[in-house]
Amino acid sequence: MLKTITSVLAPVHRAGWPFLAIGAALAAGGFVLAEPLGWLLAVVTAWIAYFFRDPDRVTPTRPGLVVSPADGRVQLVMDAAPPPELAMGDEPMTRISVFLNVFDVHVNRFPVDGRVCAAHYRPGKFLNASLDKASVDNERMSLGIEMADGRRVACVQIAGLVARRIICEAVPGAEARAGARYGLIRFGSRVDVYLPLGTAPLVVVGQRVIGGESVLADLAGSEPARSGEIR
């Protein structure tokens, strides 16, 4: 029975422990005051545990593979200049944007192997993260990652309409391992990945992806960009 339960329930990210403790305390107090209130607060506490869930993922490993940094839906695939604070130049790169809703796992993961060469936080607005201009106007945390072959990619956590807190544990000089956890965003948000211009994405707009597992692109491959349709 215990094995079955643990296979279904994911661990809670440590950033969620304070919220979970507060929710549990309020639920306990609610049961003392009125049983319906206690059950309502218990449901809220369960949702907190669900939101901050932090499941393990099986990451495909091979030089050149770019894995999704987050669970969500591919919102945009386009060419765009990386954030200027990363000093990666103003030439366009291939940008893949993954939008997270409040029901997605919000733990973020490195998209490639390499070393963090830049990390920069920039305050900003809290526009709907599904909008293209959110990449420019919204609060964000940008990482530059240099791979073993010298090429650089960027991974940008973007706050959304509801999100008000970006957590990033990566610092310049730290090792980046594809699929490894490095941060979290509360509560609805977006993560942009900037790849060398000309990279053919292996995902399409509207596709659901899994952080640390879904392959967004293959920097060592020659497959053309894919098209997609609803069926």
Buried (B, 14 or more C-beta within 10 A) or exposed (E): EEEEEEEEEBEBBEBBEEBBEEBBEBBEEBBEEEEEBBEBBBEBBEEBBBBBBBEEBEBEEEEBBBBBBBBBBBBBBEEBBBBEBBEBEEEBBBBBBBBBBBEBBBBBBBBBBBBBBBBBEEEBEBBBBBBEEBBBBBBBBBBBBBBEEEEBBBBBBBBBBBBEEBBBEBEEEBEBBBBBBBBBBBBBBBBBBBBEEEBBBBBEBEBEBBBBBBBBBBBEBEEEEEEEEEE
